[in-house]
Amino acid sequence: MPRLILASTSVYRRDLLARLGLPFETARPRTDETPGAGEAPRALAVRLARAKALALAGADAWVIGSDQAAELDGAPLGKPGTFAAAQAQLAAMSGRRVRFHTAVCLAGPEGIHEAVDLTEVHFRALSEEEIDRYLQAESPLDCAGSFKCEGLGISLFEAIENRDPTALVGLPLIATARLLRQAGFRVP
């Protein structure tokens, strides 16, 4: 069986993939993550997942690339990068539904397999004080949507609607396991 590489240095994605019990390596793909002009969030997630997988793909390995794009009213929400931008994102999402498109691509010697998971997050109404308290506690400045659902960020929600609870963390394991089986991996 060829090697399996996760095209990511994300600790969250690494921990999720480890759940499947397969040996794998991690590597950082050199991928420009700049959204294209007018690029829809779903298309962005799919394009970046594929680009990450193809950046490291070779004849001797299957490579998993994954990416996530957040969407509010059809507009993309990126990683905030600053405390003020995170405050603004969370304030905009307060009491609203936000869509998260999580794409996964498995590229290898026998082709490309892809999937996309859609998660809808229903944010509860958040006060400015709650937003500040949350951001000071968890500082999710590198996360699309300005929260970490696997941590304290879960307290910001009323509900989560999706088919795969791991997708919101960054790697949809149900789809990933299916793609790995299609490529000949034995899961479980």
PyMOL commands that set and color helices and strands:
alter all, ss='L'
color gray80, all
select helices_A, chain A and resi 11-18+41-56+83-93+128-138+152-156+167-169+173-182
alter helices_A, ss='H'
color red, helices_A
select strands_A, chain A and resi 3-6+25-26+61-72+75-77+97-108+111-123+157-161
alter strands_A, ss='S'
color yellow, strands_A
deselect
rebuild
show_as cartoon
